[in-house]
Amino acid sequence: MQHRILLVEDDEAISEMVRSYLMKEGYRVESVFDGEAAEQAFHHKGPFDLVLLDQMLPERSGMDILQSIRKSSLVPVLIVSAKDTDVDKALGLGFGADDYISKPFSMIELAARVKAAIRRAEYATSRGTSGERVNPKRSISLGGLTVDFDNFSAIKNGEEVKLTAKEFHILKLFMTHPGRVFTKAQIYGIVWEDEYFGDENVINVHMRRLREKIEDDPSHPEYIKTLWGIGYKLGEAIQ
């Protein structure tokens, strides 16, 4: 099956370069050059298997388009940005971006990230989840926090915690492996199911936002502890 990609990039030279490369890789690519066109294409020319979304766009921002997409779809969205602040917002504020790549980028790395994002989405659809399939329990409760694996939800002290898909799978990873230490590379490999390129921003943003949602005091976390220079582990105090 030939996968379809919606490419949203206002620089026509970059757009054509990316489009040509991805088509040689076997993808069908629909190119648009501003936010309004992206909105129309997504809703009227889909479905798409992935959206490659630049953040700096005419008419409407990439962040605005991302929020609009997430109201109706879980399609993988790969952010393209030269600004770390945009990446931080897209990944960390619950808008639902799946991954990002910074400008300037190599076409080989871009194609690898596109392939990985589509593969993760197909895996999640076929299995009903992503990440390690290690725990037969339907839910786990620790320290006032309950994670429901069937419904992909978390409850803290009786109230629902609104997690993004990646935040949920990071939390699930730690809850199902009490006592185990995970490096950032291991977390990325398990949750993103992709090779870790050494850029810590994605992990740092997701971990910070997850802690803000589940910890009583995010600056002194009890659920997910940092082992400086090593990685993270589930806190012993709540086990």
Residue, then its C-alpha position, 0 to 999 in steps of 0.5 A: m500500500q502506498h502511504r499518503i503524506l500531507l506536506v505543509e511547507d511555505d518555502e516552495a524550494i524546500s517543499e519540492m525537494v522534500r516532495s521529490y525525495l519522499m516520492k522516490e521513497g514510494y510515498r504519495v505526497e500532497s503539497v500545500f503552502d499555507g495554513e488555510a490550504a493545509e486545513q482544506a487539504f486535510h479535511h477534503k483530500g484525505p485520509f493521510d497517513l502522516v502530516l509533515l507540518d512546518q511551524m512558520l506558515p502564512e495565513r494560519s500557524g502550524m500550531d493552529i493547524l496541529q490543534s485543528i487536526r487533533k480535534s478529529s484525528l490521531v494521524p501522525v504529525l511530524i513537526v518541522s521547525a527551526k525554533d526550539t520554542d515551537v517544538d517545546k509547545a508542540l510536544g509539551l502543551g498537549f497539542g499532540a505532535d508525534d515527533y519533530i525534526s529541526k531545520p536544516f535536516s538531512m533527507i535521509e533522517l527525514a525519511a527515517r522519521v517519516k517511516a518510523a512515525i507511520r510504522r508506530a501508527e500502524y502498530a498502535t492501530s493493529r495492536g490497540t497500543s504501542g510500546e512493550r506488551v509486558n503486563p497482563k493486568r488491565s490497570i495498575s494503581l500506585g500512590g493514588l494514581t491508577v493507569d487503565f491500559d484498556n481505556f488509555s487513561a489515568i486517574k489521580n486522586g479520583e480525577e482524570v489526568k489528560l495525557t497525550a499518547k506519548e505521555f501515557h506510554i511513558l507512564k505505562l512503561f514506568m508503572t509496569h517496570p517498578g525498580r527498573v532504570f531507563t536511559k533516555a535512549q531506551i525510553y525513546g526506543i520503546v515509546w517511539e520505536d525508533e533509533y535515538f539520535g541523541d537529541e534530548n529535547v523530545i524526552n525532556v519536554h515529555m517528561r516535564r509535562l508528564r510530571e506536571k500532570i501526575e506529580d503533587d510537586p513537579s519540582h520534587p517528583e515522587y512518581i518518576k525519579t531522575l537518576w542524574g547521568i543515568g536516566y529515570k525510574l519509578g519512585e520507590a516511595i509510591q510503590 
